[in-house]
């Protein structure tokens, strides 16, 4: 393997690592957003805590859809 090939491989790995970090940041941001939205839903509609997800989904569709 030549020096240029090694450098190219290093650059590719750095790029892949940066992309993986970006994906992780996006996942973490989405997770945080979903948790916050769930907390808002539970605060505004306390009965949601005890409902099955499918029942909650159907209820919201009926009320909001």
Secondary structure, DSSP 8 states (H G I E B T S, - for coil): --HHHHHHHHHHHHHHHHHHHHHHHHHHHHHHHHHHHHHHHHHH-GGGGGS-HHHHHHHHHHHH-
